[in-house]
């Protein structure tokens, strides 16, 4: 049974017309879940003694430290030596008379071989260094809850660490925007802001001038010949795509609570910039939305069906959310379909890793190269693309998509196939680069661990170039060390040959991909 997925359907026959909806893992409420508002209609599933909540309520096992186990083994060995020595002494005297008395006599005489006071001294030592750890000014707030963990630190040989949130602060900062022919860094963000201000000013002027004239149909607009877009238009489309394609929700903090406590609300009619914060499943998403706010396009409100942006002139732009395709580790991308309230235009925006987006976007000759350049700078890259949809195209997609979601068998595959039919020949808008800053004092910490002879492995899902750059900047790899990149292998024989080539090198760091590890496993 797979608890990470659920497939079902829901039919409501008391309404006209009959409602048919799909049920997925998003409709599942796990044990101890609190419903914040509203009511739910539920059916109890996954009950019994083999549920996770019941199995986790078992009595915890007593854990014994490695030092205590070794001390127990030593005590057993010394006891056997004590018995053997006592028997040997009795044998020298000969088994005459009450020999068993002599045996017990020698057992008592040689009993000091077993260090009874050693265990007491060790417990006193553990209590002493536990108190010293908690009182250390260099690591304030440390609490020693068990004595077995600190005593194991001196036995470490291999240390496995994650990158995001461990070596880095998990606080993303937008660093670069690349449009193919032009690149903008932190020192040229003012140019992007000026382009956004001018673009929306021109749009406002044009809309005011054409307010009395009839609006051409979307079909005529789509059939118009394509012209080469200016840099200002490309920047405007890229920033708008970044501001719309995400799962971020703005939350407004109000300090005027009746009880004096801080109150929060997701909707604020004033849309004040001072008390607005962003909530998202990933800090990358928050960094991108904060950057669009800094250049003039601000996310001010979002609910299940729409989101609102505020342009530099203060005008509120409303977009209706038609479909959302969340990010998954398999697809490595996310998408959203929105409808512009003012024009009725339907746009499909998508962003993701370059390995997933390279086959989706239209042919270009710069994406792969620029992704490598940003990765070598230690930046996390995202490819942003879009596709315009007509009303007929979206209605056809929605029909096939809803039919696939109602399927009981192979729902995931059928839904993915329908979405993939839409992910074709998308227009590449931009490439973004976000930096994850290193933790404080991570460099001297890793150097001390390496000097202590501990072998450190960093595990990350980033690109190979990004991982190598972070390893160098964090001093996980010293300046004098060479880096051996484990080439992709398809068999164990090739893996052994590659390992032998690595062993012949002296003082060298190893970089290996997950695909190669699967071959060696």
VOSE-87368 format. One record per residue: residue in three letters; z, x, y of N, C-alpha, C, CB in turn. Coordinates in steps of 0.1 Angstrom, whole numbers, plus 5000, padded with zeros to 4 digits. Last residue first. Glycine has a CB too. Example, Ala and Ser with C-alpha at 12.3 -4.5 7.8 and 13.67 -1.06 7.14 Angstrom:
! residues 2
ser507151284978507151374989507951295000505751414994 ala507851324943507851234955507851324967509051134955 
***
This chain:
! residues 521
unk493652555005494752485000494652454985495052345008 unk491252655014492252745008493352675002492752845019 unk490052435026489352505014490352595007488152585020 unk491852375046491652275035490952345023490852155040 unk491452595063492652585056492552485044493752535066 unk488852545073489052655064490352645056488952785072 unk489452325089488552305077488652425068487152295083 unk491152425108491752335098490852315086492052205104 unk490652785114490452645117491052555105488952615118 unk492453065126491852995115491752845118492653015102 unk493053375137492753245142491953175131491953245155 unk495353635137494453555130494253425136494953545115 unk495753965152496053825151494953745144496353765166 unk496554285140495454195144496054055142494154215136 unk497254555129497854485141496854395147498354595151 unk494354645113495654685116496154615129495854835118 unk492354515086492554545100494054565103492054425109 unk492254445060491854585063492054615078490454605059 unk492854175061493854265057493554405060494154245042 unk490354065068491454055078492554155074492053915078 unk488954105044488454165056489554165067487154095061 unk490453935028490454085025489954155037489554115013 unk489753685039491153735040491253885037492053665030 unk487053675032487453675046488853725048487253535052 unk487253665004486553775010486953785025485053755009 unk488653425001489253554997488553675003489253564982 unk486653245011487953255018488653385014488853135015 unk484653274992484453315006485753335013483453215013 unk486153154970485653294970485353354984484353304961 unk486552894978487752984977487253134977488552954965 unk484152775002484652794988485752894989483552844978 unk483252765028483052645020483652655006481552615019 unk484352875060484152895046483952765039485252985040 unk484053005093484052885084483652915070483152775090 unk486053305099484753225100484853105090483553315096 unk488753365118488353335104487153245104489553265097 unk488853605141488553465140487953445126487453415151 unk491153825151490253805140490053655139490753865127 unk491854005179491953875173490853865163491753765185 unk494054295185492754235184492954095178491854325175 unk496654375209496154315196494754265197497154205192 unk497454435234496854545226496354495212497854655223 unk498754215244497454265250496754365242497854325264 unk499753985218499954095228498654145233500754215221 unk500053645215499253765211499353865221497653725208 unk501853515229501853495215501053605208501353355210 unk501653515256502053635250502353615235503253695257 unk500453305268501853285265502453405258501953165256 unk497753395270498553365283500053355280498053245290 unk496953405243497053525251497953505264495653565256 unk497153135236497953235228498053365236497253265215 unk495453015253496852985255497653085247497152845249 unk492953115243493453145257494953125259492653055267 unk492953015217492953155219493453195233491553215217 unk492752735223493952795216494052945218493852755201 unk490252735236491452695243492752745237491552545245 unk488552805215488652895227489852855235487352875236 unk488952595197489352735193489452825205488252795184 unk490452295211489252385207489752525205488252385218 unk493452155197492552195208491352275202493252265219 unk495552105180494252035178493252065188494551895177 unk497652365167497152285178495852215174496852375191 unk500252585160499352485155498952395166500152395144 unk500952925157500752815167499752715161500252865181 unk503253125141501953055140501952935150501753005125 unk504753445140504653315147503253255145504953335162 unk507053635123505553595124505453455129504853615110 unk509453845135509153715131507653685133510053605139 unk510354085145509654085132509353945127510454155122 unk511454095170512354075159511754075145513153955161 unk509154095185509854225184510854215173510554265197 unk508653825185507753915178508354045176506453935186 unk510853725200510653685186509753775178510153545185 unk510253845224511453885217511453845202512753815223 unk507853715231507853865229509153905221507853935243 unk508653455233507753485222507753635220506353435225 unk510353485256510853435244509953475232511053285245 unk508653575277509653665271510253615258510753685281 unk506953325278506453455275507453555270505753515287 unk508553115285507953115271507453245268506853005270 unk509753065309510353175301509753175287511853165300 unk508752725310509452835317509952935307510552785326 unk505552645294507052625297507652745304507752605283 unk502352625311503352685301504752655305503152835300 unk500452335318501152455322502152495311501852425335 unk497352235311498652215306499552335309498752165291 unk494552115329495452235325496852185321495552335337 unk491451975323492851955327493652065321493351815321 unk488151905333489052005328490451985333488552145331 unk485351695325486651725332487451835325487451595333 unk482051635331482951705322484151735330482251835316 unk479951335336480751455340481551515328481651425352 unk477951155325478351155339479051285343479351045341 unk475351085304476351185307476751185321475951325301 unk474550775292474350865303475550955305473950785316 unk473850735257474650705269474350815279476150705265 unk472450695232471750725244472550695257470350655245 unk474850475218473650545217472950575230472650465208 unk476950295209477150425214475950515211478350495206 unk476350055197476350055211476450195217477549975216 unk476650115170475350065175475250065190475149925169 unk479350175169478450285169477050245173478350355155 unk480349915167480649995179479650105180482050045180 unk479549845141479049775153479249845166479849635153 unk480850045126479450035126478849955138478949975113 unk483549975130483050105135481550105136483550215126 unk483649735117483849735132483249865138485349725135 unk483149815091482249725097482349725112482449585092 unk485349985086484050035085483049945093483550055071 unk487449805089487349915097485949975098488350025093 unk487049615069486949575083486749695092488149495087 unk486749595041486149705048485949665063484749725042 unk487349245040487049365032486349465041486349335019 unk487549055060488749085052488549225045489048985042 unk486249005092486049045079487349085072484949155078 unk486648975119487148865110486948895095486448735113 unk485349185130486849185130487449075122487349165145 unk482649115127483149225119484749225119482649355125 unk482548905146482348875131482848985123480848855129 unk483049045169483948945165483848905150483948815173 unk480649195169481949265169483049165164482249315183 unk478549015171478649095159480049165158477549205160 unk479248905196479148815184479248905172477748745184 unk479149125213480349055211480348965199480648965224 unk476349195212477449285207478749215204477649405217 unk475248965224474849005210475949095204473449065210 unk476448985249476648875241476348895226475848755246 unk475349235258476749225255477049105247477549215269 unk472649175260473049285251474549265248472749415257 unk472648965279472148945265472649045256470648935265 unk473549105301474348995296473948965282474148865305 unk473049465297472649325302473549225296471149305299 unk474849755305474549645295474049525303475749615286 unk474850105309474749975315474249875305473749975327 unk477050345300475850275296475950135302475750265281 unk478550685304478450535306477150485301478550515321 unk480950945298479650885298479650735301478950915284 unk482751245298482651115303481251065304483351095317 unk484651465279483251435283483251285287482251465272 unk487251695285486851555282485451525287487851455287 unk489251975277488051915282487851775277486852005279 unk491852175289491452065279490351985285492751975277 unk491552525296491552385300491152295289490552365312 unk491352795292492552735288492652585292493752805293 unk489052915297489952925308491252855304489352855320 unk487652855274488052995276489053015288486853085277 unk487052595280488052615270488552765271487352595256 unk485052625300486352565304487452595293486252415306 unk483052735284483552815296484952755300482652805307 unk482552535265483052665261483652745272481952745255 unk481552345282482752315274483452445270482452225262 unk479252465291480352445301481652415293479952335310 unk477752465267478052595274479252575283476852645282 unk477452195261478052285252478552415259477152315240 unk476052095285477352045281478152145272477251915273 unk473552175292474652245298476052205292474652215313 unk471252025285471252175282472452245288470052235287 unk470951705269471251795281471351935276472551745288 unk470151385258470051525257470251595270468551565252 unk472851145261471451185262471351335262470751125274 unk475651115239475051115252473651165251475851215261 unk476351145212476251015217475451015230477650955219 unk476751405203475651325196475451185202476051315182 unk478851475220477551545221476451475214477751685215 unk481251355215480351295225479051355225481051305238 unk482651505196482351365193481351305202483651285194 unk482851745208482251745194481951605190483251805184 unk484151695232482751725232482051715218482551865238 unk486251395231486051545229484551565228486751585216 unk485651135256486251195244485951345243485651125232 unk484850815270485150955271485851005258486150975283 unk482850555283483350625271483750765275482450615259 unk481950235294482350365297483050425285483350375309 unk479649995302480350055290480650195293479450035277 unk479449725324479349875322480149905310479749955334 unk477849465340478549505328478349655325478249415316 unk477949315371477349415363478349455352477049545371 unk478849135390478649085377478049185367477748965378 unk479549215416478149215412477849155399477649365412 unk482349165417481549145429480049135425481749255439 unk483549235393483649095398482649065409485049075403 unk482049405366482349415381482449265386481349495388 unk483449435335482549355343482949365358482349205338 unk483649685309484249615320483049535328484949705330 unk484649835280483549755286484149675297482849665275 unk485650155269485950035275484749965281487050055286 unk486750405245485750335253486250205259484550315246 unk487550735233487850595236486850535245489350595242 unk487550975206487050925218487650775220485450915218 unk487951055179488151145190487551105203487651285186 unk487850925155486750915164486751015175486650775170 unk490351005143489051015136487851015145488950905126 unk492350955161492151095157490851115149493351145148 unk491350725186491850755173491550895170491250655163 unk491650515215491350655210492050665196491950765219 unk490350175215491350285217490950415210492650235211 unk488250005232488150075219489150195220486650125216 unk488149685247488749825247488649875233490249815252 unk486249455266486549515253487149645256485349525244 unk486549355292485849275282486249325268484349275283 unk488249325321488249405309487649315297489649465305 unk486849305353487349235341487149315329486649095340 unk487849445383487049465371487649395360486749615368 unk487949445418488449385406487349405395488749245408 unk489049635445487949605436488449565423487049735435 unk490149605478490549595464489349555456491649485462 unk489949835504489449715498489849715483487949715500 unk490650075517491749975514491249845508492349935527 unk488850265519488950175530489950065528487550115533 unk488950395494489450465505489650375517488650575509 unk489850125471488950225475489550285488487550175478 unk491750035443491650035458490850155463493150035464 unk491249825415491149955421491149935436489950045417 unk492549645388492149645402492249785407492949555410 unk491649485357492249595365491749595379492049735358 unk492149235331491549295343492249415348491349185354 unk493549155309492149105311491449165323492248955313 unk496149255308495349255295493849215298495949155286 unk496349435339496849355329495949345317497149205334 unk496949635367496249625354497049525345496049755347 unk496549795399497049685391496249675378497049545398 unk495650025411496849955417497349845408496449895430 unk494150325411494450215402495750145407494650265387 unk492150445437493450425432493550305423494550415443 unk490250685451490150565443491350545434488850575433 unk490750925465490550805472490350675464489350825480 unk491651155453490351165459489951035466489351205450 unk494151085442494151185452492751195459494451315446 unk493350895422494050855434494050955445495550825430 unk492151075404491250975411491950915423490850865402 unk494551205396493451275404492551175411492651365394 unk495851005383496451055395495451135403497651145391 unk494150975362494250865371494950915384495150745365 unk494451225349493151175354493251065364492251135342 unk497151215342496651325351495251285357496451455343 unk497251005324497950995337497451095347499451015335 unk495851105303495350985310495950975324495750865301 unk497451325295496051345300495551225308495151385288 unk499751215285499751265298498451305304500651395298 unk499250895268499051045269499151095283497651075263 unk499850635272500150695259499950845258499350635248 unk501350565304500250575295500650645282499050655301 unk502150465336502550475322501350475313503550355319 unk502850575369501850545359502450565345500550625360 unk504250435399504150535388503250485378505550565382 unk504950365433504050345421504050465412502550315426 unk506150375457506950335446506150315433507750215449 unk504150445476505350515475506150495462506250485487 unk501950275478501750405471503050475469500850485479 unk502149925471502650045478502450175471504150025482 unk501049665467500449785461500849915469498849775461 unk501849415474501649515484500949635480502949545491 unk502249295450501149245458500849335470501449105464 unk502649435419503149435433502049395442503849575436 unk503349435386502549375396503249375409502049235392 unk505349535370504049585368503049535379503549545354 unk508549635382507549525380506149585379507549425393 unk511949705381510649745379509749625377510449835367 unk514949795399514149695392512649745392514249565399 unk518049955399516649965401515849865393516150115398 unk520849755412520249845402518749845405520449795388 unk522049575428522049715432521349805423523449755434 unk521649315421522849385416522949525420522849375401 unk519149275433520349195437521649265433520249055432 unk517149555443517649465433518949395438517949535421 unk515349715457516049605464516649505454515149535474 unk513549895448514949945450515849835457515050075457 unk511049885425511649825436513149855437511449665436 unk508150035413509650045413510149985426510150185412 unk505449945393506049955407507549945406505449845416 unk503050095373504350035374504950055387505350085362 unk499850085360500650115371501950035371499950095384 unk498750205329499250085336500050135348500049995326 unk495950345311497050355320497450225327496750465331 unk493850395294494850295290496150295299495250305275 unk490450425306491750475303492650365298492450555315 unk488050415327488150435313489450505309486950525308 unk488350395355488250275347488550295333486950205349 unk488350645367489350555372489350425363489050515386 unk486050765355487450815352488550715356487650955359 unk484150605368484250605353485650655349483150685347 unk484450685395484750545391484950535376483550455395 unk483750955393485150915397485450775393485350935412 unk481050915386481950995377483350955380481751145379 unk479950775407479950715394480850785385478550725388 unk480350965428480950835429481050765415480150745438 unk478851185420480351195421480951065421480651275434 unk476351065421476851115408478351135408476151245404 unk476151015448476150905439476650945425474650855437 unk476251285458477251185462477251065453476951135476 unk473951395447475251445443476351345446475551585449 unk471551125439472151235448473451275442472251185462 unk469351065412470551035419471051155428471650995410 unk466050985411466951095409468251075418466351235412 unk465350655400465150765410466250865407465250715424 unk463650435379464750515381464450635391465250575368 unk462250125390462050265385463250345389460850325392 unk463749815379463249905389463150045384464249895401 unk464849665359463449705357462849785368462549575356 unk467349625368467249705357465749745354467749635344 unk466849445389467349575392467149675380468849565395 unk465849225376464949295385465449435388464649225398 unk468149155363466949185355465949265363466349065349 unk469849095383470149215376468949255367471349195367 unk468148975413468748955400468949085393467848865391 unk469149035446468249045436468849035422467349175436 unk470648805468470948925460469848925449472348925454 unk469548715501469748685487469848815479468548595481 unk471348785531470148785522470448755508469448915524 unk473848805542473048685545471748675536472648675559 unk474749055535475548935531474748805533476748935539 unk473649295540472849205531473649085527472549285519 unk475449415557474149385562473349295553473349515563 unk477649445539477849355551476449325557478649435562 unk476649615520477049475516477149385528478349485508 unk476249835536475049775530475449625526474549855518 unk478849905543477949875553476749795548477450005560 unk479949955518480549845526479549805537481849885532 unk478450175510478350045502478849935510479150065489 unk479250355529477850315529477750185521476950425523 unk481950385522481550335535480150285536481750455545 unk481750485496482250345498481950295512483750345494 unk480650735503479950655494480350505496480150695480 unk482550855520481250825525480450725516480350955527 unk484650885501484850805514483450765519485650885524 unk483451045482483950915478484050825491485250925471 unk482951285497481851205491482251065487481351285478 unk485551355503484651315514483451245509484151445522 unk486551415478487151305486486251265497488451355491 unk484951635472484851515464485451395471485551525450 unk485851815491484451775491484251645483483551885486 unk488451855482488251785495486851735496488651875507 unk488252015460488551875458488351795471489951855453 unk487952285460486852215466487052065463485552255460 unk490052415447489852445462488752365468489552595463 unk489852335421491052285429490852315444492252355424 unk486352275417487652325413488652275423487652475413 unk483252155406484252145416485652185410484351995422 unk479852235401481152225396482152225407481452345386 unk476552115395477552155404478952135398477452075418 unk475052025374474452125384475452175394473252055391 unk477151915358475951965353475252065362474951855350 unk479551845370478451745369477151795364478251685383 unk482851895364481551955363480551845361481452055351 unk485951955377485051845375483651905375485151735385 unk489252075371487852095373487051975370487352215365 unk492052015370491652145376490152145379491952255366 unk494851815369493451815369492951945377492851685376 unk497551885348497051895362495551905361497652025369 unk500151755327498751795329498351795344497851695322 unk502651855310502451805323501051845328503551845333 unk503551995288502951855286502851785299503851775276 unk504352255290505252155296504752005293505352175310 unk503952455260503452405273504452285277502052355273 unk505152495236504852615244504452575258503652695238 unk505652205235506552315230506352445237506352335215 unk503652045246505052005247506052105242505251875240 unk501252175225501552075235502952025235500551955234 unk501752345202501452395215501852295226499852425216 unk504352405177503252325183502952375197503652175184 unk505052665154505252595167504052515171505652695178 unk506652835129505552745132505852665145505152655120 unk507653135118507953035128506752965132508653095141 unk508853335092507753265098508253155107506853205087 unk511453435089510353525087509053465094510053545072 unk514953405095513553355098512553465096513453305112 unk517553475093516653485081515253445083517253405069 unk518953415115518653555112517853585100519953625110 unk519253145113518353195123517953345120518853185137 unk521253055097519953065091518953135100519352935086 unk523453015113523453125104522153155097524553105093 unk522752775127522752915134522753025124523952925143 unk522952585105521652615112521752745119521352505122 unk525552555096524552615087523252655094524252515076 unk527252425113527352565112526252635104528652605107 unk526252165134526452205121526452365121525352155111 unk526052125161526552005153526752055139525551895154 unk526352255191526252305177526952195168527052445175 unk524552195219525652145211525452195197525751995212 unk523752315252523552325237524752275230523252475234 unk524052305279523852185272523652195257522652115278 unk522552625287523452515290523052385283523552485305 unk521952905280521452785273522352675275521252815257 unk523253095295521753095295521152975288521353225287 unk525953055291525353015304523853015304525853095315 unk527452945262526553045268525852985280525453085257 unk529152775249529552825262528652925268530952895260 unk527852735225527952625234528452665248528952525228 unk528052995214526752935217526852825227526052885204 unk530853015210530153105220528753055223530053245214 unk531252825190531852805203531152895214533352835203 unk529852945170529452815174529952785188529852705164 unk531353175166530053195172529453055176529053265163 unk533753055155533753135167532353145174534253275164 unk532952915133533552845144533552925157534952795140 unk532053135118531153035121531652945133530852935110 unk534553275114533453335122532353235126532753445113 unk535853095098536453125111535353185120537653225110 unk534253105076534452975083534953005097535352885075 unk534653375068533253325072533353195080532453305060 unk537353375061536853455073535453415078536853605069 unk537253215039538053175051537553245063539553195048 unk535653365022535153235026535953185038535253135015 unk537253595019535953605025535453475030534953665015 unk539553555005539653545019538353555026540553655024 unk538753614979539053474982539053454997540453434976 unk536753804963537253804977537553654981536153864986 unk537653924932537053804938537653794953537353674930 unk539354134926537954164927537154044934537354184913 unk541854044923541454084937540054124938542354194941 unk542154024896541753904903541353934917542853794903 unk543254224879541854244885541354124893540954264874 unk545654114872545654234879544254264886545954354870 unk544953874859545753864871545653994879547253834868 unk543653984837542953884846543653874859542853754839 unk545654134825544554204832543754114841543554264821 unk547153924816547754024825546654094832548654114817 unk545553784798545853724811546453814821546853604808 unk545453994779544253954785544553874799543453854776 unk548054014771547454134778546154084785547154244768 unk548153774758549053794769548453914778550453824765 unk546453814737546053724747546953734760546053574742 unk547753984720546654034728546253944739545454074719 unk550454014706550053904715548953954725551253844723 unk549254244681550254164687549754054696551154264696 unk546054384688547354384680548354314688547754534676 unk543354484694543754344693544954334683542654244689 unk543354754716543354704703543954564702544154794693 unk543054864740544354864735544454824720545254774743 unk540254824744540754954743542154964738540755024757 unk540354544746539654604734540154754733538154604736 unk541454504770542154454758541654524746542154304757 unk539454604786540754674786541554634774541454634799 unk537354414781537154554778538454634777536254624788 unk538454184791538254194777538054334772536954114773 unk538454254818539654224812539554234796540254084815 unk535654284823536554404824537854384817536754434839 unk534854014818534354124810535254244811532854164814 unk536153884839536453854825536053964816535753714821 unk534954004861536454014859536853984844537153904868 unk532353934858532654084857534154094855532254154870 unk532553664862532153714849532453864847530553694847 unk533353674889534253614878533853664864534253464879 unk531153784901532353864901533353804890533053864915 unk529353574897529053704891530353784890527953774899 unk530553364912530353354897530153484890529153264895 unk530453484937531753454931531653434916532353324937 unk527653494941528453614941529753594934528653674955 unk527053224942526553304931527253434930525053334934 unk528553154965528853094952528353174941528352954952 unk527153304984528553334982529053274969529353284993 unk524653174983524753314979526153354976524153404989 unk525452924993524952934980524953074974523452884979 unk526252995019527252945010526752954995527652805013 unk523753075029524853175028525953125019525453205042 unk522352835029521952945020523053055018520653015025 unk524452545030523752655036523352755026524452705047 unk524152225016524852355015523952465021525252385001 unk524551885023523652005024524552125024522751995037 unk524851585006525551705012524651825011526851725004 unk522751315015523151415005523951525013521951474998 unk523650985026523051115028523651215018523351165043 unk522950685010523950775014523350915015525150785003 unk520250485024520950545013521950655018519950615003 unk518650375043520050345043520850405032520350195044 unk516050415038516650505047518150485048516050495060 unk515350195022515450325016516050425025514050375012 unk515249995041516249985031516450125024515849885020 unk513150075058514450055064515550055053514549925071 unk510950085040511450205047512850185052510550245058 unk511249895009510849915023511550035030511249785031 unk512149854984511249974986510749975001510149974976 unk513449614982514249734982513449864985514949754969 unk511849375005512349424992513049554993511149444983 unk508849295023510249295021510549345007510749145022 unk506249245037506749385033508349375032506349485044 unk506648975060505849055050506649185047504449085055 unk506948665074507648775070506848845058509148745065 unk505148555102505248545087505948675082503948515080 unk505448395134505448505125505548465110506548605128 unk504848345166504748275153504548375143503548165153 unk506848405195505848445185505948355173506048595181 unk507248375231507648345217506448385208507848195215 unk508448565260507548475252508148445238506148525252 unk509448905259509248785266508348695257508648805280 unk510249105241510749115255510548975262510049215263 unk511449125210510449055217510949045232510048915211 unk512349405192512849305202511649255210513849375212 unk512549505158511749495170512249385179510249465167 unk513749535134514549565146513749565159515149705144 unk510649595116512149555116512749615129512749605104 unk507649535135508449605125509849555126508349755126 unk505049325138506349355144507249405134506949225151 unk501549335141502749355133503949395141502449465122 unk499249335155499949205154501249215146499049095149 unk498149575151498649555164499449415165497549545175 unk497049565126498349635127498949615141498149785125 unk495549235129495449385126496949435127494549455135 unk493648945125494949005125494849155121495948925116 unk491248755144491548855134493048905136490548975135 unk490848395147491148525152491448625141492348515163 unk489448095155489548195144489748335151488148195136 unk490147765163490247905167490347995155491547925176 unk488047485166488947555158488947705162488647545143 unk487647365201487247385187488247475180485847465187 unk490647215195489247185195488447275205488947035198 unk493347275173492747285186491247255185492947425192 unk494547285149494947175157494347185171496447175159 unk493747515135492947395133493347275142493047345119 unk493547845137494347735143493447605143494747765157 unk493748115116492948005120493847895125492147945107 unk493548465113494348355117493448235122495348395129 unk493348725089492748635098493748525101491348575093 unk493749075082493948935080493248855090495448905079 unk494949395075493749315077494049165073492549375069 unk496549685086496749545082495449465085497949485088 unk497850015083496749925086497049785080495449975079 unk500050165075499450195088498250105091499050345088 unk500850115050501550045061500950075075503050085061 unk499150065022499050145034499750065045497550175037 unk500050084988500050005000500050095012501249905000 
***
